Amino acid sequence: MNMQALFKSTFIVSLSLIGGIIGLLVGIFWTDMIPASLGLGIFMGGIIGIMADAFTGRDHKHWKKA
């Protein structure tokens, strides 16, 4: 696997984890539905990660292969 694909997948996974942590905190403090808010946080984090990758991925073809 080249560096670019590794970076891309870890970027989306890391944003999903951040979204999951935020969703868990929101679920603890504001609602009784912790699994629902955790799942929503991971889902939103993944969507934000894919969108951010689409914005930053315009010059993927210019990246050097590792």
N, C-alpha and C positions, 0 to 999 in steps of 0.2 A: 504494500500500500504506500502510495506516495505521501509526502508531507501535507500537501494541500487537502487531500481527502481526509486525512487524520485530523487536521486542524478544523475542517468544516464539521465533522461529526462531533468532535469534542466541544466545539462552540455551541452547537445546538443542545448537546447533552448538558453542558454547564448551565445554559440559560433555563433548561427544563428543571434542573435541580434548584436553581435560584427561585424560579416560579413555584416549585413545590414547597420550599421552605417558607416563602411568603404566604402561600395558601395555608400551610399548616399553622403559622402564627395567627393569621386572620381567623382560621377556624377555632383556635383555642380561645382567642379573646372576644370574638364577636358572635359566633354562632355555636350551635351544638352539633353541626354537621361537619365534623373534621374530615372524614373521607371525601365528602363531596367537594369541599374547598381545596383539599390537597390535590385531588384529581383535576379540578379546574385550574389550579395554579400550574401544575405540570403541563396541562394542555395549552394554556396561554403562553407559558414560557417556551414551549416548543414552537408555537406559531410565531412568537416574536423572534426566536432564533432563526427560523426559516426565512422570515422577512428580512432580518438583518443580513443573513447570508446572501439573499438575493440582491440586496443593495450593495454589499461589499464584494459580491462575486462577479461584478462586471468585468474585472480585469483578471479573472482566474487564468485565462489562457496566456497571460503575460508572465505568470509566476514561473520561477525556475523549478524544474523537477528535482526532488531531493535524491 
